[in-house]
Each structure stands twice: as structure tokens, then as C-alpha cells.
Amino acid sequence: MLTEKETCRDELLYAFNNLIVSKGKNEFSIREIKNYMLSNGTDSSEKTIEAHIRYRCCANAKKRYHATNYDDLIMLENGLYTLNTK
């Protein structure tokens, strides 16, 4: 990934943007994102990545116990996620 220390959210957004470019579409499963991040040397665990996708960074998710939440992603009806472009 990048050379400076990043947060899981930074890496998640970087992964989404790179996958959009490589696949040509803005729609991904949790597995695709986790595989991309893990294969590119993330320090984040699979559980942390999932929590960020499902709750912390998802605009239409039920907010849980995180002090800060972001509207970076939108969960689609088919269980896939898309980068929020609003």
C-alpha cells in the first residue's frame, strides 16, 4: 500500500479506488475488499476490515459503538458495497 502509516479506513478507500479502476465497476463484496487489502500487506485484521465495511464506513448501516462513523460506502440490496459518490 502507501509508505506512510495509514488507518484501516485509508486502506479501505485506497482498495476501493484501485478495484474500481481495475474492474471497471463500483460494486464489491466484503471478500473482494478483504482479499485485496490482505494481499497488499495491510496491518488490519480481517475482523477490523469487516467492521469498517459493515458498520464504521457504511452510510446506510445501523451505527454501533464506534465514536466516529463515516458515509464512505453504501450497502446495496444484493449485499455488495459501492463507494458513496455523494
Gaussian input, Z-matrix of N, CA and C with variables (Angstrom, degrees):
# hf/3-21g

backbone

0 1
 N
 C     1     B1
 C     2     B2     1     A1
 N     3     B3     2     A2     1     D1
 C     4     B4     3     A3     2     D2
 C     5     B5     4     A4     3     D3
 N     6     B6     5     A5     4     D4
 C     7     B7     6     A6     5     D5
 C     8     B8     7     A7     6     D6
 N     9     B9     8     A8     7     D7
 C    10    B10     9     A9     8     D8
 C    11    B11    10    A10     9     D9
 N    12    B12    11    A11    10    D10
 C    13    B13    12    A12    11    D11
 C    14    B14    13    A13    12    D12
 N    15    B15    14    A14    13    D13
 C    16    B16    15    A15    14    D14
 C    17    B17    16    A16    15    D15
 N    18    B18    17    A17    16    D16
 C    19    B19    18    A18    17    D17
 C    20    B20    19    A19    18    D18
 N    21    B21    20    A20    19    D19
 C    22    B22    21    A21    20    D20
 C    23    B23    22    A22    21    D21
 N    24    B24    23    A23    22    D22
 C    25    B25    24    A24    23    D23
 C    26    B26    25    A25    24    D24
 N    27    B27    26    A26    25    D25
 C    28    B28    27    A27    26    D26
 C    29    B29    28    A28    27    D27
 N    30    B30    29    A29    28    D28
 C    31    B31    30    A30    29    D29
 C    32    B32    31    A31    30    D30
 N    33    B33    32    A32    31    D31
 C    34    B34    33    A33    32    D32
 C    35    B35    34    A34    33    D33
 N    36    B36    35    A35    34    D34
 C    37    B37    36    A36    35    D35
 C    38    B38    37    A37    36    D36
 N    39    B39    38    A38    37    D37
 C    40    B40    39    A39    38    D38
 C    41    B41    40    A40    39    D39
 N    42    B42    41    A41    40    D40
 C    43    B43    42    A42    41    D41
 C    44    B44    43    A43    42    D42
 N    45    B45    44    A44    43    D43
 C    46    B46    45    A45    44    D44
 C    47    B47    46    A46    45    D45
 N    48    B48    47    A47    46    D46
 C    49    B49    48    A48    47    D47
 C    50    B50    49    A49    48    D48
 N    51    B51    50    A50    49    D49
 C    52    B52    51    A51    50    D50
 C    53    B53    52    A52    51    D51
 N    54    B54    53    A53    52    D52
 C    55    B55    54    A54    53    D53
 C    56    B56    55    A55    54    D54
 N    57    B57    56    A56    55    D55
 C    58    B58    57    A57    56    D56
 C    59    B59    58    A58    57    D57
 N    60    B60    59    A59    58    D58
 C    61    B61    60    A60    59    D59
 C    62    B62    61    A61    60    D60
 N    63    B63    62    A62    61    D61
 C    64    B64    63    A63    62    D62
 C    65    B65    64    A64    63    D63
 N    66    B66    65    A65    64    D64
 C    67    B67    66    A66    65    D65
 C    68    B68    67    A67    66    D66
 N    69    B69    68    A68    67    D67
 C    70    B70    69    A69    68    D68
 C    71    B71    70    A70    69    D69
 N    72    B72    71    A71    70    D70
 C    73    B73    72    A72    71    D71
 C    74    B74    73    A73    72    D72
 N    75    B75    74    A74    73    D73
 C    76    B76    75    A75    74    D74
 C    77    B77    76    A76    75    D75
 N    78    B78    77    A77    76    D76
 C    79    B79    78    A78    77    D77
 C    80    B80    79    A79    78    D78
 N    81    B81    80    A80    79    D79
 C    82    B82    81    A81    80    D80
 C    83    B83    82    A82    81    D81
 N    84    B84    83    A83    82    D82
 C    85    B85    84    A84    83    D83
 C    86    B86    85    A85    84    D84
 N    87    B87    86    A86    85    D85
 C    88    B88    87    A87    86    D86
 C    89    B89    88    A88    87    D87
 N    90    B90    89    A89    88    D88
 C    91    B91    90    A90    89    D89
 C    92    B92    91    A91    90    D90
 N    93    B93    92    A92    91    D91
 C    94    B94    93    A93    92    D92
 C    95    B95    94    A94    93    D93
 N    96    B96    95    A95    94    D94
 C    97    B97    96    A96    95    D95
 C    98    B98    97    A97    96    D96
 N    99    B99    98    A98    97    D97
 C   100   B100    99    A99    98    D98
 C   101   B101   100   A100    99    D99
 N   102   B102   101   A101   100   D100
 C   103   B103   102   A102   101   D101
 C   104   B104   103   A103   102   D102
 N   105   B105   104   A104   103   D103
 C   106   B106   105   A105   104   D104
 C   107   B107   106   A106   105   D105
 N   108   B108   107   A107   106   D106
 C   109   B109   108   A108   107   D107
 C   110   B110   109   A109   108   D108
 N   111   B111   110   A110   109   D109
 C   112   B112   111   A111   110   D110
 C   113   B113   112   A112   111   D111
 N   114   B114   113   A113   112   D112
 C   115   B115   114   A114   113   D113
 C   116   B116   115   A115   114   D114
 N   117   B117   116   A116   115   D115
 C   118   B118   117   A117   116   D116
 C   119   B119   118   A118   117   D117
 N   120   B120   119   A119   118   D118
 C   121   B121   120   A120   119   D119
 C   122   B122   121   A121   120   D120
 N   123   B123   122   A122   121   D121
 C   124   B124   123   A123   122   D122
 C   125   B125   124   A124   123   D123
 N   126   B126   125   A125   124   D124
 C   127   B127   126   A126   125   D125
 C   128   B128   127   A127   126   D126
 N   129   B129   128   A128   127   D127
 C   130   B130   129   A129   128   D128
 C   131   B131   130   A130   129   D129
 N   132   B132   131   A131   130   D130
 C   133   B133   132   A132   131   D131
 C   134   B134   133   A133   132   D132
 N   135   B135   134   A134   133   D133
 C   136   B136   135   A135   134   D134
 C   137   B137   136   A136   135   D135
 N   138   B138   137   A137   136   D136
 C   139   B139   138   A138   137   D137
 C   140   B140   139   A139   138   D138
 N   141   B141   140   A140   139   D139
 C   142   B142   141   A141   140   D140
 C   143   B143   142   A142   141   D141
 N   144   B144   143   A143   142   D142
 C   145   B145   144   A144   143   D143
 C   146   B146   145   A145   144   D144
 N   147   B147   146   A146   145   D145
 C   148   B148   147   A147   146   D146
 C   149   B149   148   A148   147   D147
 N   150   B150   149   A149   148   D148
 C   151   B151   150   A150   149   D149
 C   152   B152   151   A151   150   D150
 N   153   B153   152   A152   151   D151
 C   154   B154   153   A153   152   D152
 C   155   B155   154   A154   153   D153
 N   156   B156   155   A155   154   D154
 C   157   B157   156   A156   155   D155
 C   158   B158   157   A157   156   D156
 N   159   B159   158   A158   157   D157
 C   160   B160   159   A159   158   D158
 C   161   B161   160   A160   159   D159
 N   162   B162   161   A161   160   D160
 C   163   B163   162   A162   161   D161
 C   164   B164   163   A163   162   D162
 N   165   B165   164   A164   163   D163
 C   166   B166   165   A165   164   D164
 C   167   B167   166   A166   165   D165
 N   168   B168   167   A167   166   D166
 C   169   B169   168   A168   167   D167
 C   170   B170   169   A169   168   D168
 N   171   B171   170   A170   169   D169
 C   172   B172   171   A171   170   D170
 C   173   B173   172   A172   171   D171
 N   174   B174   173   A173   172   D172
 C   175   B175   174   A174   173   D173
 C   176   B176   175   A175   174   D174
 N   177   B177   176   A176   175   D175
 C   178   B178   177   A177   176   D176
 C   179   B179   178   A178   177   D177
 N   180   B180   179   A179   178   D178
 C   181   B181   180   A180   179   D179
 C   182   B182   181   A181   180   D180
 N   183   B183   182   A182   181   D181
 C   184   B184   183   A183   182   D182
 C   185   B185   184   A184   183   D183
 N   186   B186   185   A185   184   D184
 C   187   B187   186   A186   185   D185
 C   188   B188   187   A187   186   D186
 N   189   B189   188   A188   187   D187
 C   190   B190   189   A189   188   D188
 C   191   B191   190   A190   189   D189
 N   192   B192   191   A191   190   D190
 C   193   B193   192   A192   191   D191
 C   194   B194   193   A193   192   D192
 N   195   B195   194   A194   193   D193
 C   196   B196   195   A195   194   D194
 C   197   B197   196   A196   195   D195
 N   198   B198   197   A197   196   D196
 C   199   B199   198   A198   197   D197
 C   200   B200   199   A199   198   D198
 N   201   B201   200   A200   199   D199
 C   202   B202   201   A201   200   D200
 C   203   B203   202   A202   201   D201
 N   204   B204   203   A203   202   D202
 C   205   B205   204   A204   203   D203
 C   206   B206   205   A205   204   D204
 N   207   B207   206   A206   205   D205
 C   208   B208   207   A207   206   D206
 C   209   B209   208   A208   207   D207
 N   210   B210   209   A209   208   D208
 C   211   B211   210   A210   209   D209
 C   212   B212   211   A211   210   D210
 N   213   B213   212   A212   211   D211
 C   214   B214   213   A213   212   D212
 C   215   B215   214   A214   213   D213
 N   216   B216   215   A215   214   D214
 C   217   B217   216   A216   215   D215
 C   218   B218   217   A217   216   D216
 N   219   B219   218   A218   217   D217
 C   220   B220   219   A219   218   D218
 C   221   B221   220   A220   219   D219
 N   222   B222   221   A221   220   D220
 C   223   B223   222   A222   221   D221
 C   224   B224   223   A223   222   D222
 N   225   B225   224   A224   223   D223
 C   226   B226   225   A225   224   D224
 C   227   B227   226   A226   225   D225
 N   228   B228   227   A227   226   D226
 C   229   B229   228   A228   227   D227
 C   230   B230   229   A229   228   D228
 N   231   B231   230   A230   229   D229
 C   232   B232   231   A231   230   D230
 C   233   B233   232   A232   231   D231
 N   234   B234   233   A233   232   D232
 C   235   B235   234   A234   233   D233
 C   236   B236   235   A235   234   D234
 N   237   B237   236   A236   235   D235
 C   238   B238   237   A237   236   D236
 C   239   B239   238   A238   237   D237
 N   240   B240   239   A239   238   D238
 C   241   B241   240   A240   239   D239
 C   242   B242   241   A241   240   D240
 N   243   B243   242   A242   241   D241
 C   244   B244   243   A243   242   D242
 C   245   B245   244   A244   243   D243
 N   246   B246   245   A245   244   D244
 C   247   B247   246   A246   245   D245
 C   248   B248   247   A247   246   D246
 N   249   B249   248   A248   247   D247
 C   250   B250   249   A249   248   D248
 C   251   B251   250   A250   249   D249
 N   252   B252   251   A251   250   D250
 C   253   B253   252   A252   251   D251
 C   254   B254   253   A253   252   D252
 N   255   B255   254   A254   253   D253
 C   256   B256   255   A255   254   D254
 C   257   B257   256   A256   255   D255

   B1=1.4381
   B2=1.5374
   B3=1.2941
   B4=1.4569
   B5=1.5163
   B6=1.3245
   B7=1.4556
   B8=1.5248
   B9=1.3304
   B10=1.4544
   B11=1.5263
   B12=1.3290
   B13=1.4630
   B14=1.5228
   B15=1.3168
   B16=1.4551
   B17=1.5174
   B18=1.3051
   B19=1.4530
   B20=1.5217
   B21=1.3237
   B22=1.4611
   B23=1.5299
   B24=1.3198
   B25=1.4725
   B26=1.5221
   B27=1.3335
   B28=1.4669
   B29=1.5249
   B30=1.3255
   B31=1.4628
   B32=1.5266
   B33=1.3222
   B34=1.4618
   B35=1.5322
   B36=1.3215
   B37=1.4644
   B38=1.5290
   B39=1.3114
   B40=1.4671
   B41=1.5322
   B42=1.3436
   B43=1.4656
   B44=1.5211
   B45=1.3168
   B46=1.4605
   B47=1.5213
   B48=1.3225
   B49=1.4692
   B50=1.5248
   B51=1.3149
   B52=1.4677
   B53=1.5274
   B54=1.3265
   B55=1.4603
   B56=1.5267
   B57=1.3209
   B58=1.4668
   B59=1.5219
   B60=1.3194
   B61=1.4663
   B62=1.5281
   B63=1.3277
   B64=1.4641
   B65=1.5302
   B66=1.3332
   B67=1.4685
   B68=1.5248
   B69=1.3180
   B70=1.4530
   B71=1.5183
   B72=1.3197
   B73=1.4634
   B74=1.5249
   B75=1.3260
   B76=1.4598
   B77=1.5307
   B78=1.3394
   B79=1.4568
   B80=1.5285
   B81=1.3439
   B82=1.4571
   B83=1.5151
   B84=1.3276
   B85=1.4629
   B86=1.5289
   B87=1.3100
   B88=1.4658
   B89=1.5224
   B90=1.3200
   B91=1.4705
   B92=1.5246
   B93=1.3291
   B94=1.4725
   B95=1.5244
   B96=1.3193
   B97=1.4680
   B98=1.5252
   B99=1.3477
   B100=1.4673
   B101=1.5222
   B102=1.3144
   B103=1.4676
   B104=1.5216
   B105=1.3259
   B106=1.4587
   B107=1.5295
   B108=1.3219
   B109=1.4660
   B110=1.5285
   B111=1.3290
   B112=1.4667
   B113=1.5239
   B114=1.3074
   B115=1.4698
   B116=1.5265
   B117=1.3258
   B118=1.4660
   B119=1.5215
   B120=1.3233
   B121=1.4599
   B122=1.5081
   B123=1.3181
   B124=1.4580
   B125=1.5239
   B126=1.3101
   B127=1.4570
   B128=1.5266
   B129=1.3163
   B130=1.4629
   B131=1.5299
   B132=1.3193
   B133=1.4641
   B134=1.5286
   B135=1.3202
   B136=1.4622
   B137=1.5285
   B138=1.3235
   B139=1.4646
   B140=1.5269
   B141=1.3131
   B142=1.4596
   B143=1.5232
   B144=1.3173
   B145=1.4637
   B146=1.5256
   B147=1.3365
   B148=1.4680
   B149=1.5196
   B150=1.3244
   B151=1.4662
   B152=1.5276
   B153=1.3100
   B154=1.4600
   B155=1.5259
   B156=1.3144
   B157=1.4639
   B158=1.5233
   B159=1.3205
   B160=1.4676
   B161=1.5252
   B162=1.3130
   B163=1.4617
   B164=1.5206
   B165=1.3018
   B166=1.4579
   B167=1.5158
   B168=1.3219
   B169=1.4661
   B170=1.5283
   B171=1.3066
   B172=1.4588
   B173=1.5301
   B174=1.3194
   B175=1.4623
   B176=1.5241
   B177=1.3167
   B178=1.4549
   B179=1.5358
   B180=1.3258
   B181=1.4648
   B182=1.5169
   B183=1.3139
   B184=1.4576
   B185=1.5261
   B186=1.3098
   B187=1.4612
   B188=1.5180
   B189=1.2940
   B190=1.4559
   B191=1.5252
   B192=1.2936
   B193=1.4486
   B194=1.5211
   B195=1.3167
   B196=1.4618
   B197=1.5253
   B198=1.3154
   B199=1.4642
   B200=1.5201
   B201=1.3239
   B202=1.4543
   B203=1.5179
   B204=1.3264
   B205=1.4577
   B206=1.5157
   B207=1.3206
   B208=1.4567
   B209=1.5200
   B210=1.3032
   B211=1.4636
   B212=1.5246
   B213=1.3303
   B214=1.4656
   B215=1.5270
   B216=1.3265
   B217=1.4626
   B218=1.5265
   B219=1.3116
   B220=1.4569
   B221=1.5219
   B222=1.3510
   B223=1.4563
   B224=1.5265
   B225=1.3177
   B226=1.4535
   B227=1.5267
   B228=1.3137
   B229=1.4668
   B230=1.5231
   B231=1.3186
   B232=1.4634
   B233=1.5247
   B234=1.3447
   B235=1.4565
   B236=1.5142
   B237=1.3152
   B238=1.4518
   B239=1.5202
   B240=1.3138
   B241=1.4646
   B242=1.5150
   B243=1.3268
   B244=1.4437
   B245=1.5259
   B246=1.3112
   B247=1.4579
   B248=1.5160
   B249=1.3293
   B250=1.4523
   B251=1.5259
   B252=1.2965
   B253=1.4687
   B254=1.5198
   B255=1.3110
   B256=1.4798
   B257=1.4918
   A1=107.88
   A2=118.40
   A3=120.02
   A4=109.80
   A5=117.34
   A6=120.77
   A7=113.62
   A8=119.34
   A9=119.66
   A10=110.66
   A11=116.60
   A12=121.91
   A13=109.73
   A14=115.15
   A15=121.04
   A16=110.17
   A17=114.43
   A18=119.90
   A19=108.15
   A20=116.30
   A21=120.54
   A22=109.29
   A23=117.19
   A24=120.80
   A25=110.46
   A26=118.45
   A27=121.66
   A28=110.59
   A29=115.39
   A30=120.45
   A31=111.80
   A32=115.92
   A33=121.05
   A34=110.78
   A35=116.91
   A36=120.45
   A37=111.38
   A38=116.48
   A39=121.49
   A40=109.81
   A41=116.39
   A42=121.36
   A43=110.80
   A44=117.04
   A45=120.15
   A46=110.99
   A47=116.38
   A48=119.69
   A49=111.99
   A50=117.98
   A51=120.77
   A52=111.98
   A53=117.02
   A54=119.87
   A55=111.67
   A56=117.38
   A57=120.45
   A58=109.67
   A59=116.30
   A60=120.78
   A61=110.65
   A62=117.61
   A63=120.10
   A64=113.16
   A65=117.97
   A66=120.78
   A67=112.74
   A68=116.52
   A69=119.88
   A70=114.62
   A71=116.79
   A72=119.44
   A73=109.70
   A74=115.39
   A75=122.45
   A76=108.99
   A77=115.62
   A78=120.89
   A79=108.66
   A80=116.05
   A81=119.31
   A82=111.92
   A83=115.16
   A84=121.38
   A85=108.99
   A86=114.95
   A87=119.80
   A88=109.50
   A89=117.06
   A90=121.60
   A91=110.81
   A92=117.90
   A93=120.94
   A94=111.60
   A95=116.06
   A96=120.10
   A97=110.35
   A98=116.64
   A99=119.62
   A100=110.98
   A101=117.25
   A102=120.17
   A103=111.27
   A104=116.80
   A105=120.23
   A106=110.59
   A107=116.08
   A108=119.39
   A109=111.50
   A110=117.66
   A111=120.73
   A112=111.55
   A113=117.79
   A114=120.09
   A115=112.26
   A116=116.68
   A117=120.53
   A118=112.47
   A119=116.81
   A120=121.45
   A121=116.99
   A122=118.35
   A123=119.52
   A124=111.21
   A125=116.77
   A126=121.82
   A127=110.82
   A128=116.95
   A129=122.14
   A130=110.65
   A131=115.68
   A132=120.28
   A133=109.64
   A134=116.05
   A135=120.50
   A136=111.04
   A137=117.18
   A138=120.98
   A139=111.58
   A140=117.03
   A141=120.77
   A142=110.39
   A143=116.52
   A144=120.80
   A145=110.18
   A146=116.43
   A147=120.62
   A148=111.74
   A149=117.43
   A150=120.80
   A151=110.88
   A152=117.08
   A153=120.45
   A154=111.06
   A155=117.13
   A156=120.14
   A157=110.32
   A158=117.55
   A159=121.69
   A160=113.91
   A161=118.17
   A162=120.80
   A163=114.28
   A164=116.41
   A165=120.86
   A166=113.77
   A167=118.04
   A168=121.52
   A169=112.97
   A170=118.21
   A171=121.70
   A172=110.39
   A173=116.12
   A174=122.06
   A175=112.71
   A176=118.36
   A177=120.34
   A178=113.70
   A179=116.32
   A180=120.73
   A181=110.35
   A182=114.99
   A183=119.49
   A184=107.08
   A185=116.85
   A186=120.56
   A187=110.06
   A188=115.31
   A189=121.26
   A190=110.22
   A191=116.48
   A192=124.13
   A193=114.06
   A194=118.81
   A195=120.19
   A196=110.27
   A197=116.27
   A198=120.62
   A199=111.30
   A200=116.57
   A201=121.51
   A202=109.56
   A203=115.52
   A204=121.75
   A205=108.75
   A206=116.38
   A207=122.22
   A208=110.34
   A209=116.36
   A210=122.46
   A211=110.90
   A212=117.07
   A213=122.08
   A214=113.12
   A215=117.16
   A216=122.26
   A217=110.65
   A218=115.15
   A219=121.77
   A220=107.51
   A221=116.14
   A222=119.54
   A223=108.00
   A224=115.34
   A225=121.60
   A226=109.90
   A227=117.99
   A228=121.95
   A229=112.96
   A230=118.03
   A231=121.16
   A232=112.89
   A233=117.31
   A234=121.12
   A235=114.38
   A236=117.28
   A237=121.62
   A238=109.39
   A239=115.34
   A240=121.22
   A241=109.57
   A242=115.58
   A243=122.41
   A244=108.82
   A245=117.01
   A246=121.11
   A247=107.54
   A248=116.70
   A249=122.86
   A250=108.96
   A251=117.28
   A252=121.16
   A253=112.50
   A254=118.18
   A255=121.37
   A256=111.82
   D1=-147.84
   D2=179.72
   D3=-79.25
   D4=164.42
   D5=-174.00
   D6=-80.97
   D7=-28.88
   D8=-179.78
   D9=-84.61
   D10=160.43
   D11=-178.44
   D12=-64.71
   D13=128.72
   D14=-178.82
   D15=-120.98
   D16=160.33
   D17=173.07
   D18=-87.17
   D19=168.02
   D20=176.34
   D21=-60.21
   D22=-39.04
   D23=178.68
   D24=-61.80
   D25=-44.11
   D26=177.92
   D27=-57.06
   D28=-47.31
   D29=-179.49
   D30=-65.58
   D31=-37.90
   D32=178.83
   D33=-61.92
   D34=-46.66
   D35=179.46
   D36=-66.56
   D37=-38.06
   D38=176.48
   D39=-61.80
   D40=-44.28
   D41=179.13
   D42=-62.96
   D43=-46.40
   D44=179.56
   D45=-58.19
   D46=-48.62
   D47=-178.54
   D48=-62.01
   D49=-40.83
   D50=178.60
   D51=-68.19
   D52=-38.66
   D53=177.91
   D54=-68.26
   D55=-35.80
   D56=176.59
   D57=-60.43
   D58=-44.64
   D59=179.98
   D60=-65.37
   D61=-45.94
   D62=-175.24
   D63=-73.77
   D64=-35.35
   D65=-178.08
   D66=-94.37
   D67=-20.14
   D68=-179.86
   D69=75.90
   D70=16.54
   D71=174.87
   D72=-146.93
   D73=157.37
   D74=-175.85
   D75=-107.90
   D76=67.06
   D77=-177.12
   D78=-160.42
   D79=116.76
   D80=-174.37
   D81=-142.67
   D82=152.52
   D83=174.63
   D84=-87.72
   D85=162.91
   D86=175.49
   D87=-59.17
   D88=-41.51
   D89=-179.08
   D90=-59.37
   D91=-44.34
   D92=179.53
   D93=-60.39
   D94=-43.65
   D95=-179.35
   D96=-67.21
   D97=-46.19
   D98=179.02
   D99=-60.04
   D100=-46.05
   D101=179.90
   D102=-59.55
   D103=-43.32
   D104=179.42
   D105=-61.81
   D106=-49.35
   D107=-177.29
   D108=-64.68
   D109=-43.26
   D110=-179.57
   D111=-66.78
   D112=-37.92
   D113=179.91
   D114=-73.64
   D115=-15.29
   D116=178.66
   D117=-104.98
   D118=18.03
   D119=169.05
   D120=80.96
   D121=31.51
   D122=176.90
   D123=-64.35
   D124=150.77
   D125=173.71
   D126=-90.18
   D127=-10.77
   D128=-177.81
   D129=-76.25
   D130=142.78
   D131=177.70
   D132=-77.54
   D133=165.04
   D134=177.85
   D135=-60.26
   D136=-39.15
   D137=179.41
   D138=-65.14
   D139=-39.07
   D140=178.44
   D141=-66.15
   D142=-43.62
   D143=178.14
   D144=-60.02
   D145=-46.80
   D146=179.45
   D147=-61.35
   D148=-42.88
   D149=179.80
   D150=-62.25
   D151=-39.50
   D152=177.59
   D153=-65.28
   D154=-43.92
   D155=-179.32
   D156=-67.85
   D157=-50.94
   D158=-173.31
   D159=-71.26
   D160=-37.30
   D161=-171.10
   D162=-123.86
   D163=-58.41
   D164=-167.92
   D165=-66.40
   D166=-35.79
   D167=-175.54
   D168=-111.87
   D169=9.43
   D170=-175.32
   D171=-102.51
   D172=119.76
   D173=-175.84
   D174=-63.60
   D175=-35.68
   D176=-175.78
   D177=-105.40
   D178=21.89
   D179=177.23
   D180=-92.18
   D181=153.50
   D182=172.39
   D183=-68.54
   D184=123.14
   D185=-177.24
   D186=-72.98
   D187=137.76
   D188=-177.10
   D189=-106.34
   D190=-134.04
   D191=-170.51
   D192=-90.52
   D193=2.03
   D194=-178.06
   D195=-74.15
   D196=135.74
   D197=-180.00
   D198=-67.06
   D199=-34.90
   D200=179.92
   D201=-122.37
   D202=130.80
   D203=176.99
   D204=-124.60
   D205=155.22
   D206=-177.02
   D207=-127.31
   D208=156.80
   D209=178.94
   D210=-106.69
   D211=41.24
   D212=-175.30
   D213=-73.85
   D214=-34.77
   D215=-173.47
   D216=-121.56
   D217=159.13
   D218=173.25
   D219=-129.59
   D220=129.21
   D221=176.08
   D222=-83.28
   D223=127.60
   D224=179.48
   D225=-86.77
   D226=165.66
   D227=-178.04
   D228=-61.83
   D229=-26.33
   D230=-178.88
   D231=-86.83
   D232=10.27
   D233=178.41
   D234=84.41
   D235=-0.58
   D236=176.02
   D237=-88.56
   D238=165.68
   D239=-179.51
   D240=-120.48
   D241=148.94
   D242=178.25
   D243=-130.03
   D244=149.40
   D245=177.10
   D246=-72.94
   D247=128.75
   D248=-179.57
   D249=-72.75
   D250=117.50
   D251=-176.74
   D252=-101.23
   D253=8.49
   D254=179.62
   D255=-77.50

